[in-house]
Amino acid sequence: MEQVADKSNKIESPSIMKAVRQPEFGGPEVLVYEDAPVPEINPGEVRIRVHAVGLNPPDWYLRDGYKALPPEWQPKVNFPIILGTDISGTIDAVADGISDFNVDDEVYSMARFPTGMMGESKGYAEYVCVPALEVALKPPGIDHVHAAAAPMSLLTAWQFMIELGHNEPNPLQPYKHMPVPLKGKKVIINGAGGGVGHFAVQLAKWKGAYVIAVASGKHEAFLRDLGVDEFIDYTKIIPEEVIHDADLVIDGVGGPTTGRFLSTLKRGVPCFQFFH
């Protein structure tokens, strides 16, 4: 990919970029690394030169055609499409009227979700246009790779634990988000070493909870560094046999065995679950 400098030495964006696109629904084999046109910026948008992309379940759900959804929910898209919701990069262009961002700002975003379920071009590319309302300045203390890994996983934990972000219907997750007070509560986090789980640990500790982390032994040192109060290696100990009187369970694993954690809760308190 080439960039062209005009007579003022200002670097102009190229017209062609590299992207990972797909011409049809299917498995990983439908993804094609190829040339694609650089997206044109629309009103209300910024264009980002992508440095890093995070991978999330909705990326492969869309790649497959959201087969798990009821037919009326399955997206109708115009191929080829570009996947990739979580991105971090540098602003390349700003639409007229946008005052919160400037060219060369380092930013990150959860781009076009859930609207991106319909297949709008996203982050598996060198450039992507994103509504300015979906963009934030990247914290200077983390690099682009870590920033791109944060948006969807962190927002999942945040909206279940801290603040209700939306009330959109979701057939894959029928329970409404119901944030609860965490200060002084005993919170079990299953899958604490995972993408959502390790953010849930940090949010719970930030809000003053007593946190019991359930994960494999290889994650113990990492989770101890995050401040967990207790660590249970599920490969050696059955968590539900040793934990009692918990106020909240956050299950970052899900699946048919999730119900086993109900026995760890105080009578009359809710159990929250994340499904991946």
C-alpha positions in Angstrom: 0.0 0.0 0.0 1.4 3.4 -0.9 0.8 6.8 0.5 1.1 10.0 -1.6 2.4 13.3 -0.4 1.0 16.5 -1.9 3.0 19.7 -2.4 2.4 20.8 1.1 4.0 17.6 2.4 0.7 16.5 4.0 0.3 12.8 3.7 -2.9 11.8 1.9 -4.6 8.5 2.5 -4.3 5.9 -0.2 -7.3 4.8 -2.2 -6.6 1.1 -1.8 -5.8 -0.8 1.4 -5.3 -4.4 2.5 -8.2 -6.1 4.3 -9.5 -9.5 5.4 -12.8 -9.9 3.6 -15.3 -12.6 3.1 -17.5 -13.2 0.0 -19.9 -15.6 1.7 -20.9 -17.1 5.1 -18.8 -20.0 6.3 -15.8 -21.1 8.3 -12.3 -19.6 8.5 -11.7 -20.7 4.9 -14.0 -18.0 3.5 -11.7 -15.2 4.8 -9.6 -13.7 2.1 -6.7 -11.3 2.5 -7.0 -8.9 -0.5 -7.1 -5.4 -1.8 -10.1 -3.3 -0.9 -11.1 0.4 -1.3 -10.3 2.7 1.6 -13.7 3.6 3.1 -14.9 7.1 2.5 -15.7 9.1 5.6 -19.3 10.1 6.2 -20.8 12.8 8.3 -20.4 12.2 12.0 -17.5 9.8 11.5 -13.7 9.6 11.9 -11.5 7.3 9.9 -9.0 5.3 11.8 -5.8 3.7 10.6 -5.9 0.4 12.4 -3.0 -0.7 14.5 -4.6 -3.7 16.3 -7.8 -5.6 16.3 -9.5 -7.6 19.1 -11.3 -10.9 18.3 -14.7 -11.6 19.8 -17.4 -14.2 19.5 -19.7 -11.9 17.4 -16.9 -11.9 14.8 -17.2 -15.6 14.1 -21.0 -15.6 14.7 -21.3 -13.1 11.8 -18.7 -15.0 9.7 -20.9 -18.1 10.0 -24.1 -16.2 9.3 -25.4 -16.1 12.9 -26.8 -19.7 12.5 -27.7 -19.8 16.2 -30.2 -16.9 15.8 -33.8 -17.4 14.8 -34.3 -16.8 11.0 -35.9 -13.4 11.6 -32.7 -12.3 13.5 -30.2 -13.6 11.0 -28.4 -10.7 9.2 -28.9 -9.9 5.5 -25.6 -8.6 4.3 -24.1 -7.2 1.1 -20.9 -9.2 0.4 -18.0 -8.9 0.6 -17.9 -7.8 4.3 -15.1 -7.0 6.7 -15.3 -8.3 10.3 -13.7 -6.9 13.4 -15.5 -5.0 16.1 -12.7 -4.0 18.6 -10.0 -1.8 17.2 -7.2 0.5 18.2 -5.4 2.9 16.0 -4.7 6.5 14.9 -7.2 8.9 13.5 -6.5 9.5 9.8 -9.4 11.9 8.9 -12.3 13.7 10.7 -15.6 14.6 9.2 -16.7 18.2 9.2 -18.3 19.3 12.5 -16.5 16.8 14.7 -14.6 18.7 17.4 -13.8 16.0 19.9 -11.0 14.4 17.8 -8.1 15.4 15.6 -6.0 13.7 13.0 -3.2 11.7 14.7 -5.2 11.1 17.9 -4.6 7.6 19.2 -8.1 6.1 19.8 -9.9 2.8 20.4 -13.4 1.7 19.7 -16.0 -1.0 19.7 -17.0 -0.2 16.1 -20.5 -0.6 14.8 -21.9 -3.0 17.4 -24.7 -4.2 17.5 -25.4 -2.4 14.2 -22.5 -4.3 12.7 -24.4 -7.5 12.9 -25.8 -6.4 9.5 -22.3 -6.5 8.0 -21.0 -3.0 7.9 -17.2 -2.9 7.1 -15.2 -3.0 10.3 -11.7 -3.6 11.7 -10.0 -6.4 9.8 -8.5 -3.8 7.5 -5.9 -1.0 7.4 -8.6 1.7 7.6 -12.1 1.8 9.0 -14.7 4.6 9.4 -16.4 4.7 12.8 -19.1 7.0 14.2 -17.3 9.5 16.5 -19.7 8.6 19.3 -18.2 5.1 19.3 -14.6 6.3 19.7 -12.6 7.2 22.7 -9.0 8.4 23.2 -6.7 5.5 24.0 -5.3 5.7 27.5 -1.6 6.6 27.2 -0.5 3.9 29.6 -1.5 1.0 27.3 -0.4 0.1 23.8 -2.7 -0.5 20.8 -2.7 -4.3 21.3 -4.0 -4.1 24.8 -6.5 -1.3 23.9 -8.0 -3.4 21.1 -8.5 -6.3 23.5 -10.6 -4.3 25.9 -13.8 -2.8 24.5 -16.3 -5.7 24.2 -14.9 -7.8 27.1 -14.7 -4.8 29.4 -18.1 -3.5 28.4 -19.7 -6.9 29.0 -18.4 -7.0 32.5 -19.3 -3.3 33.1 -22.9 -3.6 31.9 -23.6 -6.6 34.1 -21.8 -5.3 37.2 -21.7 -1.5 37.2 -24.0 0.3 34.8 -26.9 -0.8 32.5 -25.8 0.2 29.1 -28.8 -0.8 27.0 -31.9 -2.9 27.1 -31.8 -4.4 23.6 -33.5 -7.8 23.2 -31.1 -10.7 22.6 -32.2 -14.2 21.9 -28.8 -15.6 22.9 -28.9 -13.9 26.3 -32.5 -13.6 27.5 -31.8 -12.2 31.0 -31.8 -8.4 31.4 -28.7 -6.7 32.6 -29.1 -6.0 36.3 -26.1 -4.2 37.9 -26.0 -4.6 41.7 -24.1 -3.0 44.6 -20.7 -4.7 45.0 -19.2 -3.0 48.1 -18.7 -5.6 50.8 -20.2 -8.4 48.8 -18.7 -11.9 48.3 -18.4 -12.4 44.6 -17.4 -15.6 42.8 -16.0 -15.2 39.3 -15.8 -18.4 37.3 -13.5 -18.2 34.3 -11.6 -15.4 36.1 -8.6 -15.7 33.8 -10.6 -15.1 30.7 -11.3 -12.0 28.6 -14.4 -11.0 30.5 -13.4 -12.7 33.7 -10.2 -10.7 34.4 -12.1 -7.5 33.8 -14.8 -8.6 36.2 -12.2 -9.2 38.8 -10.8 -5.7 38.5 -14.2 -4.1 38.5 -15.4 -6.1 41.5 -12.2 -5.2 43.5 -12.5 -1.5 42.4 -16.1 -1.5 43.9 -15.0 -3.0 47.2 -16.0 -6.7 46.8 -14.4 -9.7 48.3 -13.5 -11.7 45.2 -13.1 -15.5 44.8 -11.5 -16.3 41.5 -12.1 -19.7 39.9 -9.7 -20.6 37.1 -7.0 -23.1 36.2 -3.7 -23.0 38.1 -1.8 -21.3 35.3 -3.7 -18.1 35.9 -3.2 -18.0 39.7 -0.2 -15.6 39.7 -1.9 -13.2 37.2 -5.1 -13.1 39.3 -3.3 -12.7 42.6 -1.6 -9.7 41.0 -5.1 -8.3 40.2 -5.9 -8.6 43.9 -8.3 -11.5 44.2 -8.9 -12.5 47.9 -9.1 -16.2 47.2 -8.1 -18.4 44.3 -9.6 -21.8 43.5 -8.0 -24.1 40.9 -10.9 -25.9 39.4 -8.7 -28.7 38.1 -7.9 -29.6 41.7 -10.9 -28.4 43.8 -14.6 -28.6 43.0 -15.6 -24.9 43.7 -19.2 -25.5 44.7 -18.1 -27.9 47.4 -15.9 -25.3 49.2 -17.7 -22.0 48.6 -20.7 -20.9 50.6 -22.8 -17.8 51.2 -21.8 -15.9 48.1 -23.7 -12.8 47.2 -23.1 -13.0 43.4 -21.8 -15.4 40.9 -20.4 -14.1 37.6 -19.9 -17.1 35.3 -17.6 -16.2 32.4 -17.7 -19.8 31.1 -21.4 -20.7 30.8 -22.7 -23.9 29.4 -24.9 -26.7 30.8 -23.0 -27.0 34.1 -23.5 -23.3 35.2 -26.3 -24.2 37.5 -23.9 -25.9 39.9 -23.0 -22.5 41.3 -26.5 -21.9 42.6 -25.6 -23.9 45.7 -22.9 -21.4 46.6 -25.2 -18.5 46.9 -27.0 -17.1 49.9 -30.7 -17.9 49.8 -32.7 -15.4 47.8 -29.8 -13.7 45.9 -29.4 -13.7 42.1 -26.9 -15.5 40.0 -25.6 -13.7 36.9 -24.2 -15.5 33.9 -22.2 -14.6 30.8 -22.7 -16.7 27.8 -19.9 -16.8 25.2 
